[in-house]
Amino acid sequence: MGSFPTLCTMSDAVVLVVGGGGREHALALGLIESPSVGSVHVAPGNAGTAMVATNHAVSASDIDGIIGLAKTIDAELVVVGPEGPLVAGLSDRLREEGIPSFGPHAEGARLEGSKEYAKQVMLDLGVPTAAVIRVEAHDAIDDALDSFSSPWVVKRDVLAGGKGVTVTEDRNIAHSTISDAIDTDGFVLLEEFMAGEEASMLVLMDESGYVCLPASQDHKRVGEGDTGPNTGGMGAYAPAPVVTDSVKMRAIEEIVEPMHAHLSTQKIPYRGCLYVGLMIDSEGTPRVVEFNVRFGDPETQVTIPLIETDLNLLLGACANGSIADIDVSFHNAATMTVVLASEGYPGTANTGRSLRGSDVRIEEGALRGFIHHAGTRQDGAEIVSSGGRVCSATGIAPTLNGAASIAYRLMDSLELEGSHHRRDIGYRAL
């Protein structure tokens, strides 16, 4: 295993971020501001990461390519953004080469790679979550649907980029969704619907301990008032008021502690971010909707700016199993990010269109704002859209109202033909 402690006294650490979305731009910005960092590299990156770091045309899914790049640049830390490379064993390979990797090994990544596996772990540990039925035969669908009341929650047991879940009150849609998944995957999970308010807790975890980052809340639905189809996320804010001190305490005691006790005692311990998707009911009881094994997107964009501690030292300690040695502090502020999406998203997105205004920043005392790039690329002198979620306008202020004001001021400066965004991000808290 590679040595890392030298970074504590150096200011020229070389860090590689794997991925090319808004999450990776947020990580790159946080790392480049870290006093211990000399240079940040991103593979493949986007037009935003190119402004603060060195992009490399290596796909996040090219495991051999990432290993080779990390060696070439003498990376002292690799921070893996997306889940796919983690499930494919990127962290395992990096550690075999003696390169510290922030992100769990393939076995730990199964918590996101397989919803059935994650559910079984929760049931074994007594972690509060929804009841579930595995459906693998067409003639069992009706009995399964009868077991739960509407609305029905259907989850495919595959990595689906956040789009493998269907929630519907229409029995016919639920039936056909289950049937299609059986045909495609061999089986599907039908879950009890959990009413309440969703929130996300990002927990940095290794065998030595864990750190809970400020809780956030994102908006998955494309339409205002949380209507319309699910997306990868149309905006987020932090801290989320729904995660009160008592809710947080219960989540730690009933979810984080049992998961840490389990993951830290595995043959290969978990090192990375455990994303805990929570449903909090009217009584303040938290239950797990899902686990992810990496930073969320767009939750990262509102979480990283709240971390006061040197981000490189924090993630590096976690990658080396010594996060308990880091004294972590946070800014007393609020953040909000609002996603600008391409025309057609979350369906087929129209891309290749010119994006203007993405270099605008706001610096007014305690008020800060900037653009996080996601689906963007440089085309000559222009920045053009290259994905469904193009960028997000992020505001930081002493209050959530202030952060919202900054975020929407920035959003008004962006120009992208046919684009759309939500005007009510944070409405539950505001």
NORCORFEN-V911266 format. One record per run of one state. SS is the DSSP state (H for helix, E for strand, C for the rest). FROM is the first residue (numbers start at 1). TO is the last residue. If there is no record, write none. Layout:
# NORCORFEN-V911266
[[SS FROM TO] [SS FROM TO]]
This chain:
# NORCORFEN-V911266
[[C 1 4] [H 5 9] [C 10 12] [E 13 19] [C 20 21] [H 22 32] [C 33 36] [E 37 44] [C 45 48] [H 49 52] [C 53 53] [E 54 56] [C 57 62] [H 63 72] [C 73 76] [E 77 80] [C 81 82] [H 83 87] [C 88 89] [H 90 96] [C 97 100] [E 101 102] [C 103 105] [H 106 113] [C 114 114] [H 115 125] [C 126 128] [E 129 129] [C 130 131] [E 132 135] [C 136 137] [H 138 147] [C 148 151] [E 152 155] [C 156 164] [E 165 168] [C 169 170] [H 171 185] [C 186 187] [E 188 191] [C 192 196] [E 197 206] [C 207 208] [E 209 212] [C 213 215] [E 216 218] [C 219 220] [E 221 223] [C 224 226] [E 227 230] [C 231 234] [E 235 238] [C 239 244] [H 245 263] [C 264 271] [E 272 280] [C 281 285] [E 286 292] [C 293 298] [H 299 306] [E 307 307] [C 308 310] [H 311 319] [C 320 322] [H 323 325] [C 326 329] [E 330 330] [C 331 333] [E 334 341] [C 342 353] [E 354 356] [C 357 361] [E 362 364] [C 365 366] [E 367 373] [C 374 375] [E 376 379] [C 380 381] [E 382 385] [C 386 388] [E 389 397] [C 398 399] [H 400 412] [C 413 414] [E 415 415] [C 416 419] [E 420 420] [C 421 430]]
